[in-house]
Amino acid sequence: MIISIIGTGSMGMGLAQQLGKAGYKVILGSRDLIKAKNKAHSIDGEITGGSIEEAIASGTIIIPALKYPLILDVLKEHRESLAKKIVLDISNPVGVKIDKDTSTAEEIAKVIPMSVIVKGFNTVFSNILKTTPRFGNQYANLFICGDDKDSKSIIMEIGRVLGYDAIDIGPLKAARYLEALTLFQIYLGEELNNWNLTLKLLIRES
Ligand SMILES: NC(=O)c1ccc[n+]([C@@H]2O[C@H](COP(=O)([O-])OP(=O)(O)OC[C@H]3O[C@@H](n4cnc5c(N)ncnc54)[C@H](OP(=O)(O)O)[C@@H]3O)[C@@H](O)[C@H]2O)c1
């Protein structure tokens, strides 16, 4: 399995570092090939740098680590090569207006209808991603949603390998609430002036 990441920013690099450390084969794709190769070289593990085209063509799972709505244009341009692949959407509608009856994940699904969309990691701040999901004796949740059970299981397993307490929260439509949750976390980060935080789900079994 090859995991391809598009974009060498904060989340792209954080994911590449953690996936590389965990032993996954990763392709780091960028519009700037030299940058992709240099950044890939700076990370431990089986990481290679490539163009966006190469990353999409070779990956089983594609993670666009790009801002919304730019993500829509980039994915649309590669719609054919993305067909049948799992696209893990980590985006949040930060600084953009999005209708209450949709989400960035659902808008992404509309532009690449032949791909399987799974939503996750959008609630994980980059500094948590780059350090550890561990908070004392608790582990950060990784909320995952999507309409394809098998693809969700693959992403949940990757999340567990990286140390997260992964939870399946239902169909892709649940991304509407998950994205709202992140906006609340961002509010908390700013208000408390501390980005080392995450919201944890506590469930009483009986
Ligand atoms: N930062 C967080 O804590 C956090 C947490 C959870 C989710 N997210 C989500 O993760 C996504 C990425 O966020 P980020 O913080 O990693 O952003 P970022 O640091 O700004 O990185 C975005 C990357 O997009 C690429 N890019 C920019 N313009 C492009 C273009 N025209 N065509 C192709 N690629 C382009 C760039 O990589 P290249 O220069 O290599 O092309 C850039 O480094 C966003 O959707 C965000 O909502 C962020």
Ligand as a Chemical Component Dictionary entry (heavy atoms), coordinates in Angstrom:
data_LIG
# 
_chem_comp.id                   LIG 
_chem_comp.type                 NON-POLYMER 
_chem_comp.pdbx_formal_charge   0 
_chem_comp.three_letter_code    LIG 
# 
loop_
_chem_comp_atom.comp_id 
_chem_comp_atom.atom_id 
_chem_comp_atom.alt_atom_id 
_chem_comp_atom.type_symbol 
_chem_comp_atom.charge 
_chem_comp_atom.model_Cartn_x 
_chem_comp_atom.model_Cartn_y 
_chem_comp_atom.model_Cartn_z 
_chem_comp_atom.pdbx_ordinal 
LIG N1  N1  N 0  -2.790 23.100 10.283 1  
LIG C1  C1  C 0  -3.566 22.345 11.050 2  
LIG O1  O1  O 0  -3.401 22.276 12.293 3  
LIG C2  C2  C 0  -4.660 21.527 10.419 4  
LIG C3  C3  C 0  -5.308 20.556 11.211 5  
LIG C4  C4  C 0  -6.279 19.730 10.643 6  
LIG C5  C5  C 0  -6.605 19.890 9.297  7  
LIG N2  N2  N 1  -5.997 20.860 8.555  8  
LIG C6  C6  C 0  -6.366 20.978 7.140  9  
LIG O2  O2  O 0  -5.299 20.450 6.385  10 
LIG C7  C7  C 0  -5.212 21.121 5.131  11 
LIG C8  C8  C 0  -3.783 21.635 4.938  12 
LIG O3  O3  O 0  -3.527 22.578 5.969  13 
LIG P1  P1  P 0  -2.046 23.051 6.313  14 
LIG O4  O4  O 0  -2.132 23.746 7.617  15 
LIG O5  O5  O -1 -1.096 21.914 6.132  16 
LIG O6  O6  O 0  -1.813 24.135 5.165  17 
LIG P2  P2  P 0  -0.428 24.699 4.625  18 
LIG O7  O7  O 0  0.635  24.537 5.649  19 
LIG O8  O8  O 0  -0.718 26.062 4.112  20 
LIG O9  O9  O 0  -0.092 23.745 3.412  21 
LIG C9  C9  C 0  -0.847 23.724 2.239  22 
LIG C10 C10 C 0  0.028  23.265 1.072  23 
LIG O10 O10 O 0  -0.763 23.353 -0.124 24 
LIG C11 C11 C 0  0.139  23.386 -1.229 25 
LIG N3  N3  N 0  -0.377 24.356 -2.214 26 
LIG C12 C12 C 0  -0.585 25.685 -2.029 27 
LIG N4  N4  N 0  -1.059 26.237 -3.156 28 
LIG C13 C13 C 0  -1.143 25.235 -4.058 29 
LIG C14 C14 C 0  -1.570 25.171 -5.428 30 
LIG N5  N5  N 0  -1.989 26.253 -6.078 31 
LIG N6  N6  N 0  -1.547 23.975 -6.055 32 
LIG C15 C15 C 0  -1.112 22.851 -5.400 33 
LIG N7  N7  N 0  -0.706 22.843 -4.099 34 
LIG C16 C16 C 0  -0.719 24.026 -3.463 35 
LIG C17 C17 C 0  1.498  23.843 -0.693 36 
LIG O11 O11 O 0  2.404  22.749 -0.805 37 
LIG P3  P3  P 0  3.497  22.736 -2.000 38 
LIG O12 O12 O 0  4.232  24.028 -1.868 39 
LIG O13 O13 O 0  4.290  21.533 -1.757 40 
LIG O14 O14 O 0  2.738  22.660 -3.300 41 
LIG C18 C18 C 0  1.226  24.146 0.771  42 
LIG O15 O15 O 0  2.327  23.863 1.575  43 
LIG C19 C19 C 0  -6.260 22.252 5.162  44 
LIG O16 O16 O 0  -7.394 21.841 4.450  45 
LIG C20 C20 C 0  -6.561 22.406 6.648  46 
LIG O17 O17 O 0  -7.895 22.846 6.879  47 
LIG C21 C21 C 0  -5.027 21.669 9.074  48 
# 
loop_
_chem_comp_bond.comp_id 
_chem_comp_bond.atom_id_1 
_chem_comp_bond.atom_id_2 
_chem_comp_bond.value_order 
_chem_comp_bond.pdbx_ordinal 
LIG N1  C1  SING 1  
LIG C1  O1  DOUB 2  
LIG C1  C2  SING 3  
LIG C2  C3  SING 4  
LIG C2  C21 DOUB 5  
LIG C3  C4  DOUB 6  
LIG C4  C5  SING 7  
LIG C5  N2  DOUB 8  
LIG N2  C6  SING 9  
LIG N2  C21 SING 10 
LIG C6  O2  SING 11 
LIG C6  C20 SING 12 
LIG O2  C7  SING 13 
LIG C7  C8  SING 14 
LIG C7  C19 SING 15 
LIG C8  O3  SING 16 
LIG O3  P1  SING 17 
LIG P1  O4  DOUB 18 
LIG P1  O5  SING 19 
LIG P1  O6  SING 20 
LIG O6  P2  SING 21 
LIG P2  O7  DOUB 22 
LIG P2  O8  SING 23 
LIG P2  O9  SING 24 
LIG O9  C9  SING 25 
LIG C9  C10 SING 26 
LIG C10 O10 SING 27 
LIG C10 C18 SING 28 
LIG O10 C11 SING 29 
LIG C11 N3  SING 30 
LIG C11 C17 SING 31 
LIG N3  C12 SING 32 
LIG N3  C16 SING 33 
LIG C12 N4  DOUB 34 
LIG N4  C13 SING 35 
LIG C13 C14 SING 36 
LIG C13 C16 DOUB 37 
LIG C14 N5  SING 38 
LIG C14 N6  DOUB 39 
LIG N6  C15 SING 40 
LIG C15 N7  DOUB 41 
LIG N7  C16 SING 42 
LIG C17 O11 SING 43 
LIG C17 C18 SING 44 
LIG O11 P3  SING 45 
LIG P3  O12 DOUB 46 
LIG P3  O13 SING 47 
LIG P3  O14 SING 48 
LIG C18 O15 SING 49 
LIG C19 O16 SING 50 
LIG C19 C20 SING 51 
LIG C20 O17 SING 52 
# 
